[in-house]
Amino acid sequence: MIRNWLRNFMLGRYGPDYLGTVMFILSIALGVTGGILRFRPLTLLAYVVLIMTLYRMLSRNINRRRAENDRFISIFWPLKRRCKLFIERLKNRKIYKFFKCPACGNILRVPKHKGRVKITCPKCGERFERRT
């Protein structure tokens, strides 16, 4: 009964998305930090972000919410990808050496301690020689 009521209530509303999830996590982080530091404005900001998140989820203006989410993803996704690449490079730094292709800028991974090797970029086909 409650499930049907909730389904009918959310019908035609935007619901959760990637931006909403990040905003919700941000509001929790701000609330916890404000509570630990006993800094009231930070806790108030957490409530404002949470209210904005709920407003976005319950909004019936689906096109506008989708446009906001698309803008957020276009900014956030490259940053996330670069962070994941950096973390992977840190994890594999003992086994592999990483080079940047001089032609296209693609990051290439080569096993360490192989001496001078000729590297062929799989993206553009550029050949160059480096010491591992």
N, C-alpha and C positions, 0 to 999 in steps of 0.2 A: 504494500500500500504506500509506504513512504517512498520506495524506489520509483513507483509510477508517478507520484506527485513531483519528485525531483526531476524526473525525465520530462514531464510536461512543463515544469518551471523553466528548465534550461532550453527548451525548444525555441529556436530562433535567436538564441543568445550566442555570443562568440565563444566563450569557454576558455580553457587554459591553452597557452602556447609557450614558445621558447622564451620570449621576453617576459611573460608573466611568471614563469618559473624562476628566472634570474631575479626578477623584482621581489618575489616571495622569499627567496634565499637571502637577498640583500636586507630585507626588512627583519628577518630573524637575526642575522648577523649584527645589524645596527641595534636591535633591541637587547641582545645579550651583551654587547659591548657597552651600551649605555647603562645597563643594569649593573655590570661589574664595576665600571668607572664611576657610577652614580652621577652621570652627566645627563641631566634632564632633557636638554635639547636634542641629544642623540636618540633618546627613547621616543621623543615626540616625532622626530623625523622617521623613525621606524614605523610608527602608526600611520603617518602620512603615506609612506610608500605602500604599506599594506592596504590602505583604503583605495589607493590608485590601482593596485593590483586587482582588488575585488571589483572595482568599477569597470576595469577592462574586461574581466571575465564575464560580468553580467550585462555588458553592453549589447545592444541590438544593432549597432552600427558596425556590421561585420567588415565591410570594405575598408573603413578607416583603420580598424584594429589590425587587419591583415597588412595594410600598408605600413603601419608602425612596426609590426613584427618583421616585415621584409627589410625595412631600413636598418633595424637593429641587427639582423643577421648579416646584412652586407657589411656592416662595420665590425661586428664581433667575430664572425667566422674566420677572417684572415688572421686576426690576433690569436684565436684559439689554435689554428693550424700551425702558426709559427711557434707557439709555446710547446705544442706536442712534438714538433720537430726538434726543438732545442732539448727537451727532456730525453727524447730518444737518442740524440747525439751524446748526451751526458752518460746515459746508460751503456752505450756501446763504444765509448772512447778508448777502452783498453784493447778491444778486439779490432776495431776499424779506424781508418783515417778518412776524413771527409774532405772532399775537394769540390770547388765550384767550377762548373764548365765555363771556360772563357768566352764561349760564343752565346749561349742561351741563359747562363746563370743557374742551371739545374744543379742541385746538390747530389754528388756521387759518393758512394761508399766503397772503399777499397780495403782489403785486409792489410793489417800492419805487418811490418817486417818481411816484405817481399822484395826489397831493393827498389830499383827503378823499374816502373811498370808503364806500359802504354795503355792509356785509358780511352775508351770510346764512349762518348755520351749516347745513351739509348734514345734520347729525345731528339737531338739534332744531328747526330752522327759525327760530330767534331772529334778529332783524335788529338790527344796531347799526352805528354810524358811527365810523370811526377815521381818523386822518391817517397816511398812509404817507410 
